[in-house]
């Protein structure tokens, strides 16, 4: 979670005409999280630049400093991607391992191309992408989901295939062509016909993009097979993506980080893709022929940070603590929390309640009551505004109504020039929902040094299964609070009924002490 500065709120539409649709009563979870995926930002931190060595050659005057070289387009795009995904994650051992895979892929390429170089992104989101001329980005979230070298090789080869086939250029050309046809149809025929052609064009583009994914899968699988990797790694990873999406949806409703979409947003893991991936692999070799290098891969990611970056706050069950910003918060019982890049989001187990905690810059000279009454939110009941104290911080609370949903709102002045906003949404107002809101509000406080010291980052730990040890036994060692057995099986690529193999190595998520 970062300090933010936008005005889109949960289910209560901001006062912008383009965003006045209310969430349907049949889907609180989806409606809340779509609205919660607002555009927010973080103020930067100062740094001290190292000083250069002094020159003691007094006989000649020092040369004027050289002007900085203009940033190339490729370098600018590289830096933009790194910034978008929370910066670079420095792990020399993992980088060397991944670059070795990329070197093998390049060596097996008939075009004898220069190897791509990997940048690991410090993000729990599952994503990977390639940029010209030779940049390959992969998140540590994806590395945590993958289980061997062939799976990661398949992902990287797929992304490189998109560039090789110039898919982005072709899609842009298709979209431009469709737009021209739609405009022409509107002019020479009629508006209704133009809309019909536009809808047809959208379906064509969707089919076009889907075919690009299938083509990239096929190219990637053939590429990793030529490099000696197991061609079935692609289908295994696609299956893991599908299971990950199901588990994520069941926990938090949907992908809440809409500003940084995970790989499923652009590369859907469909049964069709898995089926084709298996079919392509079967044309190459029987299962068990190619290299998986599972042990070496697990060693390369052993100790890697898992989940949220510690600098952006940590979720432990229903508790959240942000050491850098200096506050702690607890959601009501039964809530699942997600630390999205723009806000802290929470959804109740039954999907009938949700919350959002974010931060905005306080308008100069504006009181809490005036801010609450300003145009940042629709449906506000002006007469409900009152001032309260939240653990020593002044705050204003109020009520709002939007469609079938009721909202309890709080704005807290935590630091000078900074407001924190808590939005609590419920389908049914009751004494219990009011108590939950007030309990959540009263939990917001300045984190003590002891609280901050007690929170340690989560990391991937590689353990070896002992004889007779079950998946349930290793799942009990997991530091993830929700559905640990399902999560253990997911990150280890295990089917529900698959037993552990004694002597085999597996991933668990442990809290670093």
Residue, then its C-alpha position, 0 to 999 in steps of 0.5 A: x500500500x502506498x500514499x495515494x491521490x485519487x478519488x475513485x471509491x468503493x461502490x460510491x461513484x466519484x462525481x465524474x459523469x463517466x463513472x456513475x454506474x452503480x454496482x449491481x446488488x448481485x455481485x458486491x465482491x466484484x463491484x467493490x473490487x472493481x471500484x477499489x482498483x482506483x488510480x493512486x500514487x506514492x510520494x518519492x523518497x530523498x536520497x544522498x548521492x555518493x561524492x566523487x574523489x577529489x583531484x589534487x592535480x593543481x597544475x591544470x584546471x578541472x574539466x567541466x562535467x560532461x552532460x548526462x547522456x540522453x536516455x534512450x527509448x529502450x532505457x526509458x521503457x526499461x526504467x518505466x517498467x521497473x518503476x511500475x512493478x515496484x522496482x528491481x528485486x536484487x537476487x544475483x543467484x536467481x538472475x544468473x540462473x535465469x540468464x543461463x536459461x535465456x542463453x540456452x534459448x538464444x543458442x538454440x534459436x536458428x536466428x542466432x540472436x543475442x540472448x535476452x537479459x533478465x530483470x526480476x521485478x519486486x512484485x508479488x503479481x504473476x507476470x512476465x514480458x519482453x521488450x526490444x531489443x533484449x529485455x526480459x522482465x519476470x516478477x518474483x510472484x511468477x518465480x514463486x508459482x513456477x516449479x522448474x526450469x522448463x516452466x520458467x523457460x516456457x514463459x520466457x520463450x512465450x514472451x520472446x515469441x510475441x516480439x519475434x512474431x511482431x504481435x503487438x504491431x500486428x494487433x495495433x494495425x488490426x485495431x486501426x483497420x477496424x476503427x477506420x471501417x467502423x467510422x466509414x460505416x457510420x458515415x456511409x450507412x447509419x449509426x446502428x450499422x456502424x455499431x454493429x460493425x464495431x461490435x464485429x470488429x471487437x470480436x475479430x480483434x479478440x479472436x486475433x489476440x487469442x490466436x496470437x497467444x496460441x501461436x506464441x505458446x506453440x513457438x515457445x514450446x518448440x523453442x524450449x524443446x530445441x534448447x533441451x527443456x521439457x516441452x511439457x513445462x508450458x502446459x504445467x505452468x498454464x495449469x498452475x495459472x488456472x488454479x491460481x486464478x481460481x484460488x485468488x478469486x475465491x479469496x479476494x473476488x478478483x485481481x484487485x491490482x488493476x493498474x498492474x495486471x497479472x499475466x492472466x489479464x493478457x494471457x488467459x489460461x484456458x483449457x484450449x491453451x492447455x490442450x494445445x500445449x500438450x498436443x504440441x509437446x506430444x509432437x516433439x517428445x514423450x513425457x519425461x524426455x526433456x530437462x526440468x532441472x527442478x532441484x537447481x531451480x528450487x535452489x535458485x529461488x530458495x530464500x526469495x521474498x514472497x508476497x508483498x514487499x516489506x517496504x509496502x506493508x505486510x498482511x498477516x491474517x486480518x492484520x496489516x502493518x506498514x512499517x515505513x508509513x508507521x501505522x497498523x490496522x485490523x480488519x473485522x473477523x472473517x475478512x481476507x485482506x489484499x495489499x494492492x499497490x494503491x490501497x488495502x482491500x478487504x472482503x468478508x468470507x460471504x462477500x457481503x461486506x468489503x473495506x478499503x483503506x487508502x491515503x490522500x494528500x490533504x487539501x491545504x487549510x481544509x478541515x476534516x469535516x469540510x473534506x468529508x463534505x466535499x465532492x469526493x464521494x456521491x451519496x453522502x448523508x451530510x447530516x451524518x458527519x461528526x468528529x471523533x478521536x481515533x487513538x489520538x488522531x482527529x477524524x471525521x466519520x459519516x454515512x453514505x448510500x449508493x443503490x442497495x449498499x450502505x457505507x460507513x466512512x472515516x477520514x483520519x488526519x494521521x500526519x500533517x498534510x495527509x488524510x487516511x480514508x476508511x470505507x466500509x461497505x455492507x449490503x445490510x445495515x445492522x448493529x453488527x455491521x456498525x460494530x465491525x466498522x467502529x472496531x476496524x476504525x479504532x484499530x487504526x493506530x501508530x505502530x509501536x517500535x515493538x510492533x514493527x520489530x515483530x514483523x518479518x518478511x515472508x520468504x520461500x523456503x525449500x524443505x525435503x519431505x521425510x518418509x511418511x510426511x503428508x502435504x497436510x504436514x508441510x502445509x502446517x508450516x506455511x506462514x500464509x493464513x488462509x487455506x494453507x493446504x490449497x496454497x501449498x499444493x498450488x505453489x508445488x504443482x501438486x494435484x489434490x490427491x497427489x502424495x508427497x515423495x520422500x526425499x523430494x524437495x518442496x516449497x513452503x512460505x515461512x516467516x524470516x526470523 
